[in-house]
Amino acid sequence: MLIYVLNYISIYIYAIIYNFFIKFKVKKEIVRAVYIVCIIQMILLIALRSRTVGNDMVNYYNTFLSASMGYYYWDLKIEFGYKFLNWAIYKLFGNFQVLIVVMALMTICPVAYFIYKRSKNKMLSLIVYMSFNFYYYTFITLRQSAAYGIILLSYKYIEERKLIKFLLIVLLAFSFHKSALIFLPAYWLFNRKFNYKYIFLGFGCAIMIYVWRSQIASFALSLFYRDYRVVLSSALDFFVLNVAIFIMLYMFRNKVDQLDEGYNMYYMSFFIGSMLMIGTTAFTNMLRITNYFTIVLVVLFPNVLQDLKLGRFKIFANILVYTLLFRLFWFFLGGGEAQMMEYSFFWEQ
């Protein structure tokens, strides 16, 4: 696990350098270069891994080899976008590692672009992305992580009210993982003014999801995860954590830049994802579905923090935030799926 820790700590070092350059008004090109180097490092760690890193990589490798089956390959029950990309890379290069590189680019580049365009503290956004396990999911969920990145590109068209372009983006994400369809209502929901009415409605829906979680999970499994089963539990950790974060961020809604129209989308998206997390009590993979909404935290959290006028408390607040994020990263790294991902490079396999 050492390489994951070193990678994470290096982002902190990049953040110190980045913020130092901004404070002393170093040329924008140099500041941008620090961000780009950071992104390249994140991509390389995913792209250079062996096919033993990640729970489903054996299945992905077997799917890649099955592209040699000719006509029968197209009968495989895999989303068409990924199936076509898999087939094209097999025919052009015949090398599974090329597919991993392409998927790494498809996963991280949209996230990096989204952060670059929308975050007021880009390096903190990357740290949030890693601390909340979004980054380390890319080692486990190859297709779905690409779908997360593609979905982030749709926020631009929600703001601009361009329905056709929004639908095309969702369709592209769907072609890599059909669970992306859950984001379809976002076009109509995110345009509404987020207020207490939706908060009460959301908590009401969360209660109903909890009561009928077994039936809802069975339906979701039949659509997206047919190889999994419903397992009822009392695990509310992720739900409680996200609700606590939402309440904290929403408390400062009047302190943020009121001219930034993106906040309404960010609050709405993160709240919806947080409410859906109640479903993890019946279906642990529900966390992967909620990520389509909660991933917006990578912009929401840093922007709220940046807009707050903390004055002399700013240094203390930053130390507290970065310390808590590191603790959260350590928690995710030491448990769950990340625990099974001992890293190795592809030339070591």
Secondary structure, DSSP 8 states (H G I E B T S, - for coil): -HHHHHHHHHHHHHHHHHHHHHHTT--HHHHHHHHHHHHHHHHHHHHTB-TTSSTTHHHHHHHHHGGGGGGGGGGSSS-HHHHHHHHHHHHHT--HHHHHHHHHHHHHHHHHHHHHHH-SSHHHHHHHHHHTTHHHHTTT-HHHHHHHHHHHTTHHHHHTT-HHHHHHHHHHHHTT-GGGGGGTTHHHHTTS---HHHHHHHHHHHHHHHHTHHHHHHHHHHHT-TT---------HHHHHHHHHHHHHHHTTTTS-TT-THHHHHHHHHHHHHHHGGGGGT-TTHHHHHHHHHTTHHHHHHHHHHHS--GGGHHHHHHHHHHHHHHHHHHHHTSGGGGG----BGGG-
